[in-house]
Amino acid sequence: MSQTPSPHESKVCDAISDPTREYGKPMDVVRDSGLHADEKLRILESWKKDAELLSVAQDENMAGGERPQLQDVMLAIQELERISGPIN
């Protein structure tokens, strides 16, 4: 029998699967006091992967007009590491 995830776990899973649905900007993840640093990093790493794929698509003229936000995500990860220290 599977256990139903808590609302917090559901929010984290949803944010990892589509960070832009839960947050307007990468720095909003860093500022979310309801998340642990490792959860924030997992969300930002997912956002980074999405931004990298979008950046490649734009390089190949296949983007749909979205902004890749890769630089914003990298700055948010740096800020998270600055305030939280190294995150495993």
C-alpha angles and dihedrals in degrees: 000000000000122000120235111244118243119251088255093052090047091052092050092048092047091048092049092049094048115004094180091061091059101032135038096208135013091245088060087068091054090050095049103112091190093071132075117235093252091053091049090051092050090052093047092047089053090049089049091053091050091048091050091052091048091049091054090048090052090050087055093045091246100115124118096223097276120139110242096219091200093139091048091051092049091050090050091051090050091050092048091052090046094055098034103033122226112346121206 
